[in-house]
Amino acid sequence: MKDRILQYTVLLTPDEESGGFTVEVPAIPGCFTEGDTLEQAKANAKEVIELCLDVLADEGLPPPVAAADNSSLNMYCSKRMVTV
């Protein structure tokens, strides 16, 4: 079976109380993380997506399908898009 490239939208929200960012992947229920910096939040987003997809695969479930575009990963932060 050929590997597929999956693309997901990631929402990064500044945490005004404690600083840093919270991260949500809307297409994958329960897929959340955080980071003290934008770079750490982006790295954590990639890691949590992989972990969530691994859990789904272990349970015999297919990965959620998200709308595709031309970038490898779209991250929305404070109403602006950051492509990594």
C-alpha positions as CSV (number, residue, x, y, z in Angstrom):
1,M,0.0,0.0,0.0
2,K,1.4,3.4,-1.0
3,D,1.8,6.1,1.7
4,R,-0.4,9.1,1.4
5,I,0.4,12.7,2.4
6,L,-2.2,14.0,4.7
7,Q,-2.8,17.7,5.3
8,Y,-4.6,19.2,8.2
9,T,-5.4,22.7,9.3
10,V,-3.9,23.6,12.7
11,L,-5.3,26.4,14.8
12,L,-2.8,28.2,17.0
13,T,-4.3,30.5,19.7
14,P,-2.2,32.9,21.8
15,D,-2.7,32.1,25.5
16,E,-2.9,35.6,27.0
17,E,-2.9,34.3,30.6
18,S,0.1,32.1,30.7
19,G,1.8,33.1,27.4
20,G,2.6,30.6,24.7
21,F,0.0,29.1,22.3
22,T,-2.7,26.4,22.4
23,V,-3.0,24.2,19.4
24,E,-6.1,22.5,18.0
25,V,-6.5,20.2,14.9
26,P,-10.2,20.5,14.1
27,A,-10.3,17.6,11.7
28,I,-9.0,15.2,14.4
29,P,-11.3,15.0,17.4
30,G,-9.3,15.3,20.7
31,C,-6.1,16.4,18.9
32,F,-4.8,19.3,21.1
33,T,-1.4,20.4,22.4
34,E,0.4,23.6,23.4
35,G,3.8,25.3,23.2
36,D,5.6,28.1,25.0
37,T,6.7,29.7,21.7
38,L,5.3,29.7,18.2
39,E,8.1,27.4,17.0
40,Q,7.5,24.9,19.8
41,A,3.7,25.0,19.2
42,K,4.3,24.2,15.5
43,A,6.6,21.3,16.3
44,N,4.2,20.0,18.9
45,A,1.4,20.2,16.4
46,K,3.2,17.9,14.0
47,E,4.0,15.5,16.8
48,V,0.4,15.3,18.2
49,I,-1.0,14.8,14.7
50,E,1.3,11.8,14.2
51,L,0.4,10.4,17.6
52,C,-3.4,10.8,17.0
53,L,-3.1,9.2,13.6
54,D,-1.1,6.3,15.2
55,V,-3.9,5.8,17.8
56,L,-6.6,5.7,15.1
57,A,-4.5,3.2,13.1
58,D,-4.0,1.0,16.2
59,E,-7.8,1.0,16.6
60,G,-8.3,0.0,12.9
61,L,-9.8,3.4,12.0
62,P,-8.9,5.4,8.9
63,P,-7.3,8.8,9.3
64,P,-9.7,11.8,9.1
65,V,-9.9,13.4,5.7
66,A,-9.1,17.1,5.6
67,A,-9.3,19.6,2.8
68,A,-6.1,19.6,0.8
69,D,-4.2,22.5,-0.6
70,N,-0.7,23.1,-1.9
71,S,1.2,23.3,1.4
72,S,2.3,20.5,3.6
73,L,0.7,21.9,6.8
74,N,-1.4,25.0,7.3
75,M,-1.2,26.7,10.6
76,Y,-3.6,29.6,11.5
77,C,-2.3,31.9,14.2
78,S,-4.2,35.0,15.2
79,K,-6.1,35.2,12.0
80,R,-3.0,34.8,9.8
81,M,-1.8,31.7,8.1
82,V,1.7,30.3,8.7
83,T,2.8,27.6,6.2
84,V,5.6,25.3,7.4
